[in-house]
Amino acid sequence: MTIRGRRRARGGSPVMQRPGTRRRAVALTACGALVGTMTTGCWAEPSAMPAVRDFLIAWQVGNYEAAAGRTVGGDRQQIEDALSRVRQQLDAASLRLSLGTEVQGSDVDQIVKKGDEADARFTVKIDLGENGQPWQYPGLMHLRRVGGKWKVVWSPSIINTKLKPGQRLAVVTETPERAPITDTQGRSVLRETGAYNVGVFPGQLADPQKTLDLLAKQTKIDGGRRLDAERLLGRVRSAPPQAFLPLLTLQVPTHNALIQRLVHVPGLRFKGVRAPIVPAYAPELVGNLGPATADRLQQVGAPYQPGDTIGVSGIQLLQQRRLAGTPTVRVVAQDESGKATEELRSWPGQEPQKVQTTLDPGYQRRADNALRNLRLPASMVALRPSTGEVLAVSNHGTNGRNLAFEGHYPPGLTFGIVSAEALFSQAGMSQSTETTCPGSVTVGGRTFTNNARGDGSFASHFAASCKTTLAQLSSKLDAQALAREAAQLGIGKNWGLNVPAFSGTMPTPANDAEKAAAMIGEGGVQVSPLAMALVAAAAQNGTWKPPYVLKDISGTVQAPPPQNLKPESIASLKKVLTRNATRGNARGARVSGDVVGVAAVAAYKEGGREKTVSWFVGSSGDRAFAIAVEGTVNTPAIAARFLGG
């Protein structure tokens, strides 16, 4: 029979649970009310049942004074303190007590009397909340009839049958070492750095509440996020009092100012460590570690606790549970020294597992070096056309944003790769089709301009960056045909990638003007460097393949199947891109005979400001890449630095 009382919500005050519908439960509820008023009507029965029942009700609802008043054999204040500390020592979300045990018969059978002595069995159910799973165990109390009334004979074993005098309960959390993130060759992409584990010895704190309030007040992380002092307090009270409890890991020199502030907080201790927690490269993709603030805990969920070091961005956050595993939680009985410790219950954690990426350190160094000396925000992706695996992800001056994957830019004439493929596969054209390149052309009321060129082949006009050529040729395609071609090359598709990425967008043109604008990468067309690197890869390989950057980890969405392009259209497209690299705007990148690509500059607005983005999209052998720089720069030269190593 469950005794229904109050259940304390996490971080809040107790709330009454709804009484059960069984007659006996109603009777217990009535007697529970009597505990609060100290009325003795329930004590008039000759059975020991009311004494057991009222003691358990008072203990469960937090009326410790009343519970202690039903005992003999000890100091009532000490008994009251012992009962009240159970929740604190376990940081319990709730405590529920039941007469009898669930594996045996009726409740009455659980009380065995021998004259004026009796033994009663009961069940304890404790919700450990953040500390672990629900814990249920059998309890036993001894009773004695004193002056005609049954009393509970006090012993710490009432709290738990293994608890001895002078001992307390404690929760020991054993956190495994975090697994590494590795490159394609299995080597860690993290480097060691100096750090401090900031924590406390719980039993040495003169005023735990004050210490943790000051810690939370002084700790502002990533734009004002704070630690949750109340939840930290619960963790400190439930920890073994004699053992160091780390609450925060702070990097040097990144957090030097915060470390200096925390030095003045009474009770905090600092332990210097060296740990592999800093990305050696691609930090915007790999991500960072940081303290588990309240809002971050909402993202990663249980069993992580305030102050734990968790992933706060990138792969470190997205794969937190795999990389960190889960802690082993043990409830122990121990004396204040911690020497006499007995395990009461344990919940094994999950072992961490490494996360292997497809990043190639050689290509990564090339990409980083190619962007290093730029004074403008820039991003770059390199991948393998034959597989779709990402080889390098580089961001320079992007303030922590992974613009290589998530940037939203108009592609300008680099989108001509998509338009040319559409013309070749759906309009019957080839690289040698005769076209014109006038200085100005109006399509659907919108005028497009560039330097005029004489009549020639499509490949020659593509190499001359003739916008008017593509604008005129838009009449050979209907709006749906261009949109289908873009989708076949991955634009706007869900790639099933395990990390955030922008696959691009190409609104279906509503009229001829919008269609002509889309042909030259304007009119609402937006892409990321990763999206355009995939377009270049398809042009090189003849098959569009979805990207991946994590090995042996399935995404929540299945990746789309590869898209085979028509061999004859790909043959023409390769000739167009080769001519552009030998005689057109990409010739500055041709450090070897297999380099092909397109360079372009596109204008756009951001926050009401006019901006430009400079592109290079190309390939060389079994590597395709895209570079985007916010501003006007010589992108073929950047590509040459990357390709030349």
Secondary structure, DSSP 8 states (H G I E B T S, - for coil): -EE--EEE-TTS-EEE----SSHHHHHHHHHHHHHHHT--GGGGSSSSHHHHHHHHHHHHHT-HHHHHTTEESS-HHHHHHHHHHHHHHHT-SEEEEEES-TTSS-SGGGEEEETTEEEEEEEEEEE-GGG-S-EEEEEEEEEEEETTEEEEE--GGGT-TT--TTEEEEEEEE------EE-TTS-BSEEEEEEEEEEE-GGG-S-HHHHHHHHHHH--BTTTB---HHHHHHHHHHS-TTS-EEEEEEETTTTHHHHHHHTTSTT-EEEEEEEEEEESS-HHHH--EEE--HHHHHHH-TT--TT-EEE-SHHHHHTHHHHH---EEEEEEEETTSSSEEEEEEE-------EEB---HHHHHHHHHHHTT-SS-EEEEEE-TTT-BEEEEEEESSTT--HHHH--B--GGGGHHHHHHHHHHHS---TT-EEEE-SEEEETTEEEE---EEEEEHHHHHHTT-HHHHHHHGGGS-HHHHHHHHHHTTTT-----SS-----B----SSHHHHHHHHTT-TT-BB-HHHHHHHHHHHHHSEE---B-BTT---SS-----EE--HHHHHHHHHHHHHHHHHSTTGGG-SSTTEEEEEEEEEEEETTEEEEEEEEEEEESS-EEEEEEES---HHHHHHHHHH-
